[in-house]
Amino acid sequence: MRNNPIIVQKYGGTCLETPAKIRAVASGLADLHKRGHRVVAIVSAMGKTTDELVKMAYQVSPHPNRRELDMLLTTGERVSMSLMSMALSDFGVPAISFTGSQAGVMTDESHSSARILDVRPIRVREELDRGRVVVLAGFQGVNPVTKEITTLGRGGSDTTAVAMAAALKAECCEIIKEVDGVCSADPRIVADSKPLRQLDFTSLSEMCFWGAKVLHFRSVELAQSQNVPLVLRKLGSAEHSTQVMREVMGMESGKVLAVNSMARIEHVEIDSADLNQGFEKFAQHLKQSGLSWPQLLASAFTGGKTRIMMTSDSESLDTLLRTLERSKDLRQQRETLSSVSLTCFGGVSSDLPFKAIQILQRHGIIADKYVLSPHSVNLIIPAESREAAVRALHSLI
């Protein structure tokens, strides 16, 4: 067993939302184990558990302590890992569950958005060598200096899976969800979206940064840097999958691969002498309010004001905007906007922004601005036009 290939599988919350679903996943893991694989399963919290725990925290306290919030949120994955291990034992498969800290996931000291510094999977290797399936809580780790439990932010279970696969030199890291791999658009918005069976790391990272919900962009970057073989597939179906690789041959450079969107983009305005002072004030405000950094999209300085464009999950943005009401130098600049993004293979063609703006205009949607990156055209639009914009721009695929 010691020399058999290691497979790391990560299961999203919708795959685990009921005891019956947990048993179904455990049955699949048991089959893998009986075929001779050494198996590590990374689990998310069941269903919407994390959202419910966050909501509960804000009902108890309008400004929950970040350390205690991490302590609360890590319980979701602990429930999943314990139940999965019990179910595996019921199928006659020896199994053991570990928290992030027990599994050796070492992070920096940030609460709510910690980054993995190192993975020391000593106990994981020992249990694999004993023939056990190892079930790990995703989304969490420990700071080796302070010994404090930390969480990795939204999508953190994906990052846990990739980091563990890299540390164990796994044959493959599979991200398993209840959707058909990666598609050219969100199937809930575009009914005829197309599955993408092969993707390069760069394109997938770009898609995820600009709103694709399939993976957290940090986990894609980690997989690329650590050369982790990555597969995204639908629960119970090896056919419905997307293989992520360094290069995809035979694709037309400049071809539009996917349309993604961010539901919510906020702008904060800061009174400042220059851009540097604006960011210093913003960083200080986050620290004093016990908030983690949002995902920054763009910034500019003009007329004595720094303007920062950002996104995050709704709960975090709501909290940030509430804290601005107490500040004299920081304020919400304008109404909430959305984004719609075209990700291209091999780079953006020079006329694509113009084409995209024209298509939106024909559908009565006026873009506020666009942000270009090497592989994406990202248009900022009114929030109420987001789904219509995704459908309109999908015609370019």
N, C-alpha and C positions, 0 to 999 in steps of 0.2 A: 504493500500500500504506500510505503514511504516515497517511492519513485513515480507513482502514478500522477498524471497531469492534474493540476489544480484549476478548477473553474470557480470564478467569483460571479455570483448573480445578485442583482439588486432588484428588490420588489417595491414598487410604488404603493402608496396608501390605498388606492382604489382596488388593487389586487388583494388587499388584506382587510377590507372593511367589515367583514363578518367572520365569525368562527368557521362557517362552512367554507369560505374562500381561503382562510388560513389552512384548513385541512387539505383543500385541493392543491395549494402550493406545496405543502409538505409532502403530498403523494408524489408530485413531480420530482422534488428534491430526493426523495427516497429511491426513486427509479434511477436517477443519476448516480447515486451512491452505490446502488447494487450493480451498476454497470462498470464499477471500478474507479470512478472519478473521486478525487478528494474535493469536497464541496464546501465553499464559504458562502453563506447567504446573508446579504445586507438587507435589513428591513427598515421601512419607514413606519411612521405611526399609522394606526388603522384609520382609513377613511379621512374624515375631516377633523380628526382629534386635535391636531396642532392648532388649527383655526379656533376650535372650541376652547382650548386651553388659553390661547391669547385673549380671546373675548372675556373669559372668566377673570383673567389677570386685570384687565382694564375695568371690569366691574368692581373689583376689590380696591383698586388703586388707579387714579388717572395717570400717575407717573410711576409705574412699577419699577422697582430696583432691578437693574439688568442682571445682576448675579442671581437673584431669586427667580427672575423670569427664566433664566437658563436652567435652573434646578427644576422648575415646573415643567418646561417644555421637554426635557430629556425623559420624562416619565412616559411619554407617548410611545417612543421606540422601545422602551423597556417592556411595556405591556406586549407589544408585537413579538419581540424576541423570545420572551418567556413562553407565550402561547405556541409559537412555532416549534420551539424545542420540545414542548410537551406533545404536540401532534406528531412530530417525527418519532419520538419514543414509542408512541402508540402504534406507529407503523413498523415497529421493530428495528428502527435505525438508531444507533447510539448518537446522541446529540448533546451539545452544550451551548449555552448562550453567554455572551459577553457584552458589557457596556463598551463604549468607546475607550474609556480609560483602561479597562481590563484588557482590551485588545491592543493597547499600545499606541493609540492615536494621540500624538503630541501636538499641541497647538500653541499659538501665541496667547496673550492674556486677554484679548478682546472678547467681551461678552456679546452675544447675538450675531456676531459676524467674524468669528475667529478663523484664522488660516492655519492649515496643517503645516507644521515645521518638520515633522519626522514621523515615521511609523515604525514601531518596534514590536512586531507581531510574535513575540516569544511564546506566549501561551497559545496563540492560534496555531503556530507550527507544531507545538507539542501535542495538541489535541487532534490535529489532522494526522499526525504520525501514529496516534493511537486508534485511528480508524473512525473518528467521530465526524459528523457534520457540525460545522461551527456556524452558529447564528449570531450575527453582530448587529448591535443597534447603530443605525446610521445617524448622521447629522450632529455627532457629538464627539468630544475629546476631552483632554485634560491639559492644563498648562503645567509643565514639569517643574517650574520654579515655585509657583504659588500653590500648586496642587488643586486649583479650582477647576470645577467642571465648566466646560464651554460648549456653545453650539456654533455651527458653521454657517448659519443663515439659511434662507430658503434654497432648496435644492441641495442641501448639504449632504444628504444620503448618497447622491450621485458622486460627490467628491470623495466621500468615505470609500465607496466601492472602487473607484479608480486608484486611489492612493493605496488601498489594501492589495489590489491586483498587482500594482507595481512592486510593492514591498515583497510579495510572495512569488513574484515572477510567474504569475498565473498564465495558463494557456490562453485564456480569454476572459474578458469582463463583459457580461451581458446585463444590459439595463432593460428590465421587463416591465411593461405597462399594459394597460387594456386598450391600447391604440395600435394601429398598423405601422409600426416603425416611425420613420420621419416622412411627412407628406409635404407637398408643395404649398400648402396652406392649411390652416386649422379646419378640419373636416366639418366642424360645427358651424363654420361661417361659409365655406366653399364646399358645396356638396360633391362636386366633381374634382376635388383636389387629387393629385396623383402621388402614389407612393414613390419614394426615392430609395432605390435598392442599394445604391452605392453613393457615398459622399466622402469628400476629403475633409480632413480635420479643420482646415482654415474656413471652408464654407460653413460647416456646422457651427463652429465657434461664433462666426459672424451672425448666423441665424439666431442662435441662442442669446447673444448679447442684445439683439434688437427684438426680443419678445417671443421667440419660439419656446413653447413650454416643455419640449421633449427632454431637455437636459439643462443643467446650470452651466453657463459658459466657462466658469472656472474649472469644472470637471473635464471639459473638452480640452482646454489648454493643458491641463495636467496630463491627460492621456497622450496628447501629442508629444509633450516634452519627455515623458517617461516611456514612450513607444509601447503603450498598452493596447493590444488588439481589442477593439470596441465594437459591440453589436447591440443595436436597439431592436427589440422584437416584441411582438404581441404575445400576451400570456397564452400558453397552450398551442402556439403555432410557430414552428421554425421557418415556415415559408414566408410569413408576413414579418420581414425583418429588414433592417438597414445596416449594412456593413460600412464602418468608417475606416478609411485608410489614408496613407500619406498622399498618394496620387491616384486619381481616377483617369484612366486613359480613354481616349476616343470621344471625349466630350468637347463640344465647341466652346472656345474661349469667348467669354462675354455672354454666354447663354444665361438667361434668368432661371434660377433653380427654384426659388421659393418666395412667397410673400408672407411676411410676418408683421405683427403689430404689437404695440404697447398700449394698453387701455388707458393708462394714466401718466401724464407728464406734468410736473409742476415747475414753476419758475419762482425763485426767491431772489429778491433785490436787497442789496446790502450797501448802506452808506459807507464809502471808503475813499481813501486817497488814491489807491491803485488796486490792481488785481490781487497782489500779494496780501495787502491789508484786508481786502474783502474775504479772501479765503481764511486768513487767520481769525477773523471775527466769526466766520461760519463754523470753523473747527472748534472754537471756544464755546460757541452756543451749543453745539452738539454735545460737547463734553459736560458742560454745566447741566444740560437737560437729561443726561444719561442716555443719549441716543447714539446709535451706530450710523456710520456713513451710508447715505443712499447711493445708488448707482448714478454717477455723474455722466451727463451726455454732452454738455457744451457749456462754455462760460464766456463772458465778454465784460469789458470795462468801458464805460462811457459816461461822461457828464457827472463824475463823482459818485458813480454807482457801479457795483459789481453785480452782474446778473448770472445766476447759475440755473441751468436746466437739468432736471433730475427725474429719476423714477425709482420706485420700490414697490413693495406690496402696499395695499391700501391702508392697512392698520398703521404701518410705519409712517406713511405720508400724512395720514390724519393726525397722528401724534405730533409730528414735526410742525405742521401748520398750526396746531393748537398752541404750541410753545412760542410761536412767532408773535402771538397776541400780547405777550408780556415784554416784548423787545422793542426798543425805540429805533434801533439801527437796522433791523431785519424785518422784512414783510413779504407776504405773498404778492408777486408782481402782477399776475393776471389770472384769467380763468384757467381751469384744467384743460389741457389739450391731450391729444393722442398722437401716436406715430404709426406710419405704415412703411414697411421696408421691403426693398427688392434686393435679394442676395444673388450675386452672379458668380458663375464658375470662372476662375482665371482672371477676374478683374472686371470693372465696370466700363462699358463702352461710353465714349465721350458724349453721345447724344441721348443716353438713357434718361438723365434727369429731365430733359426737355420733353421727351415722349411721355414720361410718367405724369408730369404736370399737365400736359395737354389732355391726357385721358381723364384725369381727375376733373379738369375744368369742364369736359364734355358731360360729366355726371353731376355738375353743379357743386363740385367740391373745390374750394380754393385753399391751396397749401399755404401755410403761414411762413415756412422756411424749409430748407433742406440741408441735411448734414451728409457730406460725402465721406466714405471710407474706401479703402482699396477694393473691397468686394461688395459694397452695399450703397444703394441710394436710399436715404432715410428722410421721409417727408413728414413734417409736423402739421397736423390737421385738426379741425374741430373734433372734439370727443364724440359728438353725436353722429359723425360721418365715418367712423372707423370701419365698421363692418362693410358698408357700401364701398369704401375705398379699397379694402382688401379684395372684394369681389371684382371690382373694376380693373384693378391692376393685375389680377390673375390671368387676364386675357393676354398678357405679354409672355406667358409661359408656353 
